[in-house]
Amino acid sequence: VNAIMCSATSMAVMAEAEAEINQLLAERHKINPGEPLDFDVGTTAEISNLLGIIIGTLTMMISSIAGISLVVGGVGIMNIMLVSVTERTREIGIRLSIGARSKDVLTQFLAEAMVLSSLGGLLGVGIAVLVTTILGSLTSLQADIHPSIIALALVFSGAVGVFFGYYPAWKASRLNPIDALRYE
């Protein structure tokens, strides 16, 4: 026999039931008081605590991976926007020379970064919904996808775009129109 399952009448008498099981098994195994037991009695509370530790560790690992992914994606957005500023230097110079304010250029590039990252977030949400739907149809696991979580993911991806797109937008807004018009 590898395992015996028992249940107590309530959580209040769980410790008492565990003590009685230990005493009965010690008598049946002919173990004298003070000798080490050759069996183990575990409760659902211990199993629940162990599962809590495992789930907490997995949550921390997944959160770390997600954080690293956001930083890598944000750096990618920043690089794309810096290249865009470099390639569009003449366009920025023309806009500034005909009356656009630095604030207008800053807003334009921030909006572009936010749209870029929001489209990435939308694509990620679409893939996640597709994968969970497929896994749900192939297995007995069912995921509950709340619209509020989707909205939070999209807002967060847009915020990442604004955060990492700020420096390129600021750089574009600070260009000297004369130097920008001469840029080849």
N, C-alpha and C positions, 0 to 999 in steps of 0.2 A: 504494500500500500504506500503510495507516494504522497497522497493528500487526502484529508478528510475535511469536508465543508460542514460547518455548524452555523447556526444563527441564534442570536440572543433574542429575547422577546422585545427588547427595546434598547436604545442607545444608552439609557441610564444604567442598565445592568451588564453592559459589555465587559467592563473590567472584572466584575464578579464572575461572569461566565468564563472569561479567559483564565482566571485563577483556578476555577473548578476543573477546567479542561487540563490545565498543567498538572494539577494534583492527581487527577484520574489517570492520565497517561504515565506519570512518574510511577504510580503504584503498579500499573499494568506492565511497565518496562522494568520493574523491580529496581528502581533508582532510589538510593538512599538520599535523605536530605543533605545538601551541601555538595553532592556529586554533580558533575556537568550533565545536562540533559542531552539525550540523543535525538531530540525532535525540536521543532520550532512551531510556536503558535503565533500566528499573525492575525491582526485585525484589519478591518476595512479602513480604519483611520490611518494605520501605517501605510497601507497601499495607496490611499488617497494622498497622503503627504508625499510619498515617493513620486506619484504621477504629477503632483503639483511642481515638484522640483524639476522633473524631466520636461514638462511643458514650459516652465519658466526659462529653462536653459535653451530650449528650441526657439522660444519667442525672442530671446536676446540674440541668438545667432541669426535668425531671419531678419530681425531689425537692423543688425549690424550690416548684413549683406545689402539690405535695402538702402541704408544710409550711404554705403560705399557706392552703390549704383547711382544714387542721386548726385553725389559729388562728381563722379565720372561723367554722367550725362550733362551736368551743369558746366563742367570744364569744356566738354564738346560743344555745347551751345555757345560758350564764350569764344571759343576759337572760331567757330563758324561766323559769329557776328563780327569778330575782329577782321576776318578775311573780307567780309561784306563791306565793312567800313573802308578798308584799303582799296577794294575794287571800285567802290562808288565815291571815291574822294572828289572827283570832278562834279558828280551830281550834287554832292553835299555843298561844294563851293558855289555852284550855280544857285541852289536854293537859298544859301546864306546871302549871296550877292543881290538877289532880287527881293530880299526883304524878310526871309524866314528868320525867326529868332532862334537862338540856341536851344531854347525850351522846346520849340517845335521839332527840331532835329532829334533832341533827346527823347521826346515822346514817340516819334516815329520808330526809332531803333528799339526802344523798350517794348513798344507794341509788337514789333516784328519778333523779338526774342520771346515774348509771352505767347504769341501765336504758334511759333515753332515748338516751344515746349508743351503747350496745350495740345497740339496735334499729336505729339509723341505720347502724352498722357492718355489721350483718346484712343490711340492705337493700342496702348498697353491695356486699357480697360476692356477694349473689344476682344483682344486676345485672351485675357483672363476670363471673360464671360464665356467665350467659345470653349476654352479648355475645361472650365468647370461644368459646362453643359454636356460636353462629350464624356467626361469622367463620370458624371452623374448618370448618364444613360448606360454606360458600360459596367458600372459597379453599383453597390447599394449605398454608396456615400452620396449625400445630397448637400449642396452648398446653398445657403440662403444669401442672396446678393441684395443688399439694401441700397436703394437709390441715394441715401445720404452718404454712404461710403464711396459710391462712385463720384458724387459731387465733391466730396472732400479730396479724393484723389486728383480730380481735375483742377480744383483750386490750388492744391499743393504743387502740381506740376506747373501751373501758370506762375506761381510764386517763385519756383526755382528758376524759371525763365527770366523773371524780372530781376531776381537777385544776381544771377550770373550774367545777365545781359546789361546790367547797369554800367559796368566799366567801359565796354565798347560803345554804348550809347553816349556816355559822358565824353569819351574820346572824340566821337564824331561831332558832338555839339561844340567842342572847343577848337575845332579846326579854324584856321585863319582863312577867310574866303579867297584872298589873293593867292596864297600858297596852294590852296586846294584847286583853284582854276588852272594853275600852272602844272599841276601834277599830271604826269603821263603814265 
